[in-house]
């Protein structure tokens, strides 16, 4: 028998939605059906996840008018064209304003389906059912939705909060090893920006996490979601503190765009980006080099890259970073730190600072191709 799920909540003034974390939650439709307001439900998934879990979710929607849309897999599918396919599916089922979307999949599906939900009839309900570790600890919580353009990641999007987040940890059993490691990068981020004790816990339990030990994964997921829920509650639309969650992301998103979507997983880009941000902090005298190495060591232990892939130019990265939605009036706004657990927003980082970092000889910033 499965243990009782952990229940957290995102509190947004008079609005509130639950985050459930536990084994077997996709089967527990009595818990999440109440988050669906009307009779029309569109389940959006991809061709990797759907064969594994779509029938299970559909069985829990008995009594609703249900349609399904199965898209391809990967970041390259997070586009306006894919959003148009969601809109077409909603139109075909004559979905009204009390319709809902269920996002069953990883971060791409969650971001895309949430964006479509924010647009259809100016906003309908959606429920997140993340099936990757990265989506569980990051993108499914907080209401950031969006799609990519060739020029950059998540440039078109909206803040649109889900009605519920259903994290069934059983789905991690079918997750590829590389995807698991990618998710662990976002878990590390939470320790790096604000929780030195959690960072130390991750250092001590890296082996158990890589072995998918259920108790370790459950603790990592709950701790990450608890931290993100608290930050989102204080700063829903990223006017201040929430920006700290972007530690490593400006570098990471630029790397994903330059490398070509799908070649570098999101968590891999974030891992490299966190290392770059920590090294830039050390070069600026804000933090010690030992902290940067401590972060890189943990990421390497978790099987994540810590250096730029070959062939990535500083100029291409800078061009992508300057288009990043976190830039302010053309200036780079980066999340740097003063050591483990002490992130801060830096608005005075120049392109020259970044170019010097990327071009530094013997910096250890160039790595081997990813496998």
C-alpha positions in Angstrom: 0.0 0.0 0.0 1.3 3.4 -0.9 2.1 5.9 1.8 -0.2 9.0 2.1 0.9 11.6 -0.4 2.5 14.9 0.7 0.3 17.8 0.1 1.7 21.3 -0.3 0.0 24.4 -1.6 0.7 27.6 -3.5 -0.9 30.5 -1.8 -1.6 33.5 -3.9 -3.8 35.8 -1.9 -7.3 34.6 -2.2 -6.2 32.0 -4.7 -4.8 28.6 -3.7 -3.9 25.4 -5.5 -2.6 22.1 -4.2 0.6 20.2 -5.1 0.2 16.5 -4.4 3.4 14.3 -4.2 3.3 10.6 -3.9 3.1 7.2 -5.5 0.1 6.1 -7.5 -1.5 9.5 -7.8 -2.5 9.1 -11.5 -4.8 6.3 -10.3 -6.3 8.4 -7.6 -8.7 10.4 -9.7 -11.0 11.1 -6.8 -8.3 13.5 -5.6 -7.8 15.5 -8.8 -11.1 15.3 -10.6 -12.5 18.1 -8.4 -9.9 20.5 -10.0 -11.7 20.2 -13.4 -14.5 22.8 -13.5 -16.7 21.7 -16.4 -17.5 18.8 -18.6 -14.9 19.2 -21.4 -11.3 18.0 -20.8 -8.5 17.9 -23.3 -5.5 15.7 -22.3 -2.3 16.9 -24.0 0.6 14.5 -23.9 3.5 13.3 -26.1 4.3 10.1 -27.9 6.7 8.9 -25.2 4.4 9.4 -22.2 1.0 8.7 -23.8 1.6 4.9 -24.3 2.5 4.6 -20.7 0.0 6.7 -18.8 -2.7 8.2 -21.1 -5.1 5.3 -20.6 -4.8 5.5 -16.9 -5.6 9.2 -16.8 -8.4 8.9 -19.3 -10.0 6.1 -17.1 -10.1 8.6 -14.3 -12.1 11.0 -16.4 -15.1 8.9 -16.7 -18.2 11.1 -17.0 -16.3 14.0 -18.7 -16.3 14.7 -22.4 -12.7 13.8 -23.1 -10.5 14.4 -26.1 -6.7 13.7 -26.4 -3.9 15.3 -28.3 -0.6 13.4 -28.6 2.3 15.5 -29.8 5.9 14.6 -30.6 8.6 14.6 -27.9 11.2 17.2 -27.3 12.0 20.9 -26.9 11.8 21.4 -30.7 8.0 20.8 -30.5 7.4 23.7 -28.0 6.3 26.1 -30.7 3.4 28.3 -31.8 2.5 25.6 -34.4 2.1 23.1 -31.6 0.0 25.6 -29.7 -2.2 26.0 -32.8 -2.8 22.2 -32.7 -4.0 22.4 -29.1 -6.4 25.3 -30.1 -7.7 23.2 -33.0 -8.3 20.2 -30.7 -10.2 22.5 -28.3 -12.3 23.9 -31.1 -13.0 20.4 -32.5 -14.5 19.4 -29.1 -16.4 22.7 -28.8 -14.6 23.5 -25.6 -16.3 26.3 -23.6 -14.9 28.6 -21.0 -15.4 26.0 -18.3 -13.3 23.5 -20.2 -9.9 22.3 -18.8 -6.6 21.0 -20.2 -4.7 18.2 -18.5 -0.9 18.4 -19.2 0.5 14.9 -19.0 4.2 14.9 -19.7 7.4 16.8 -19.0 8.2 20.5 -19.0 7.6 20.9 -22.7 4.0 19.6 -22.5 3.3 21.5 -19.3 4.6 24.8 -20.7 2.8 24.4 -24.0 -0.5 23.1 -22.6 -0.5 25.8 -20.0 0.2 28.5 -22.6 -2.7 27.2 -24.7 -4.9 27.2 -21.6 -4.0 30.8 -20.9 -5.1 31.8 -24.4 -8.2 29.8 -25.1 -11.2 32.1 -24.6 -8.7 34.3 -22.6 -8.0 31.6 -20.0 -9.3 28.2 -19.0 -8.3 25.8 -16.2 -5.5 23.4 -16.5 -4.0 20.7 -14.3 -0.3 19.7 -14.4 0.6 16.0 -14.3 4.4 16.1 -14.6 6.2 12.9 -15.5 9.8 14.0 -15.5 11.8 15.0 -12.4 12.6 18.4 -13.9 8.9 19.2 -14.5 8.0 18.0 -11.0 10.4 20.3 -9.2 10.3 23.3 -11.5 8.1 24.0 -14.5 4.9 22.4 -13.2 4.7 24.8 -10.2 4.3 28.5 -10.4 2.3 29.2 -13.6 5.0 30.1 -16.1 3.8 29.0 -19.5 5.2 29.6 -22.9 6.6 28.5 -26.2 9.9 29.0 -28.0 10.9 31.0 -31.1 13.9 30.3 -33.2 15.5 33.4 -31.7 15.1 32.2 -28.1 13.4 30.1 -25.4 10.1 31.0 -23.9 9.9 34.4 -25.6 6.1 34.0 -26.0 4.2 33.1 -22.9 2.0 34.1 -20.0 1.7 33.6 -16.2 -1.3 31.2 -15.8 -1.5 29.2 -12.7 -2.7 25.6 -12.8 -5.7 24.4 -10.7 -3.6 21.5 -9.3 -0.2 19.8 -9.6 -0.3 16.0 -9.5 3.2 14.5 -9.0 3.0 10.8 -9.3 6.5 9.6 -8.3 5.8 6.2 -9.9 6.3 7.8 -13.3 10.0 8.3 -12.6 10.5 4.5 -13.0 10.2 4.9 -16.7 12.3 8.1 -17.0 15.5 7.8 -19.0 18.7 8.2 -17.0 19.7 11.3 -18.8 16.3 12.9 -18.1 16.6 12.0 -14.4 20.0 13.7 -14.3 18.7 16.7 -16.1 16.0 17.1 -13.4 18.6 16.8 -10.6 20.2 20.1 -11.9 17.0 22.0 -11.0 17.0 20.2 -7.6 20.6 21.4 -7.0 19.6 24.9 -7.9 17.3 25.2 -4.9 20.2 24.4 -2.5 22.5 26.7 -4.4 20.3 29.7 -4.2 18.9 29.6 -0.7 19.4 26.4 1.3 22.9 25.4 2.3 21.6 22.6 4.4 19.7 21.1 1.5 22.8 21.5 -0.7 24.8 19.5 1.9 22.0 16.9 2.0 22.3 16.5 -1.8 26.1 16.0 -1.5 25.5 13.3 1.0 22.7 11.5 -0.9 23.8 11.8 -4.5 24.2 8.1 -4.9 20.7 7.3 -3.6 19.2 9.9 -6.0 20.9 8.5 -9.0 19.8 5.0 -7.9 16.2 6.3 -7.8 15.8 5.5 -4.1 12.2 6.4 -3.5 12.6 8.1 -0.1 15.5 10.2 -1.3 13.7 11.3 -4.5 10.5 12.1 -2.5 12.4 14.3 -0.1 14.2 16.1 -2.9 11.0 16.7 -4.8 9.1 17.9 -1.7 11.9 20.2 -0.6 12.2 21.7 -4.0 8.4 22.2 -4.4 8.1 23.7 -1.0 10.8 26.2 -1.7 9.4 27.2 -5.1 5.8 27.4 -3.7 7.0 29.8 -1.0 8.9 32.1 -3.5 6.0 32.1 -6.0 3.5 33.0 -3.2 5.7 36.1 -2.4 6.4 37.1 -6.0 4.0 35.5 -8.5 5.0 37.5 -11.6 8.7 37.7 -11.0 9.0 41.4 -10.0 11.8 40.6 -7.5 12.7 37.5 -5.5 11.3 35.0 -8.0 14.1 36.0 -10.4 16.5 34.1 -8.1 15.0 30.9 -9.5 16.7 31.8 -12.7 20.2 31.0 -11.4 22.0 29.5 -14.3 19.1 30.0 -16.7 20.2 33.0 -18.7 23.3 31.1 -19.7 21.4 27.8 -19.9 18.6 29.1 -22.2 21.2 30.7 -24.5 23.1 27.4 -24.7 19.9 25.5 -25.6 19.1 28.0 -28.4 22.7 28.1 -29.8 23.2 24.3 -29.6 19.8 23.7 -31.2 16.7 22.7 -29.2 16.9 19.0 -28.3 20.7 18.7 -28.5 21.2 20.0 -24.9 18.5 19.1 -22.3 17.2 22.0 -20.2 18.8 20.7 -17.0 22.1 20.2 -18.7 22.1 23.8 -19.9 21.2 25.0 -16.4 24.0 22.9 -14.9 26.5 24.5 -17.2 24.9 27.9 -16.6 25.1 27.6 -12.8 28.8 26.8 -13.1 29.3 29.9 -15.4 27.4 32.1 -13.0 29.3 30.9 -10.0 32.6 31.4 -11.8 31.6 34.9 -12.9 30.7 35.6 -9.3 34.2 34.5 -8.2 35.8 36.7 -10.9 33.8 39.7 -9.7 35.0 39.0 -6.1 31.5 38.2 -4.8 32.2 34.6 -3.9 35.1 32.3 -3.5 36.4 30.0 -6.2 36.0 27.1 -3.7 32.2 27.6 -3.7 32.2 27.4 -7.5 34.2 24.2 -7.4 31.9 22.7 -4.7 28.9 23.3 -7.0 30.7 21.9 -10.0 31.8 18.8 -8.0 28.2 18.0 -7.0 27.0 18.4 -10.5 29.7 16.2 -11.9 28.9 13.6 -9.2 25.3 13.7 -10.5 26.5 13.0 -14.0 25.8 16.6 -15.3 28.0 18.7 -17.6 29.9 21.6 -16.1 31.6 23.0 -19.2 30.5 24.4 -22.6 30.1 21.9 -25.4 32.7 22.2 -28.2 31.9 24.7 -30.9 29.8 27.1 -28.9 31.1 30.6 -29.5 31.0 33.4 -27.0 29.5 35.8 -29.5 26.6 33.5 -30.3 25.9 33.0 -26.6 26.0 36.7 -25.9 23.6 37.4 -28.7 21.1 34.9 -27.3 21.6 36.2 -23.8 20.8 39.7 -24.8 17.5 38.6 -26.3 16.6 36.8 -23.0 13.4 38.1 -21.5 15.2 38.7 -18.2 17.4 41.3 -19.8 16.5 44.9 -18.7 16.7 47.7 -21.2 19.4 45.9 -23.2 21.5 45.2 -20.1 22.2 41.7 -18.9 20.5 40.8 -15.6 22.0 37.7 -14.2 21.5 35.7 -11.0 24.9 35.5 -9.3 25.8 34.5 -5.8 27.9 35.1 -2.7 28.5 31.4 -2.2 26.3 28.3 -1.6 22.8 29.4 -0.5 23.3 33.1 -1.1 22.0 34.1 -4.6 21.4 37.7 -5.7 20.3 39.7 -8.7 23.0 41.5 -10.6 22.0 44.2 -13.1 25.4 45.6 -13.9 26.9 42.7 -15.8 28.3 43.9 -19.1 28.7 41.9 -22.3 32.5 42.4 -21.9 32.4 40.7 -18.5 30.7 37.7 -20.0 33.0 37.6 -23.0 36.0 37.7 -20.8 34.7 34.8 -18.7 34.0 32.7 -21.7 37.3 33.5 -23.3 39.5 33.0 -20.3 42.4 30.6 -21.0 42.7 27.5 -19.0 39.3 28.2 -17.4 38.0 24.7 -17.7 34.9 26.0 -19.5 35.2 23.8 -22.6 34.0 20.3 -22.3 33.4 17.2 -24.3 30.4 16.4 -26.5 27.4 15.2 -24.5 26.3 11.6 -24.7 
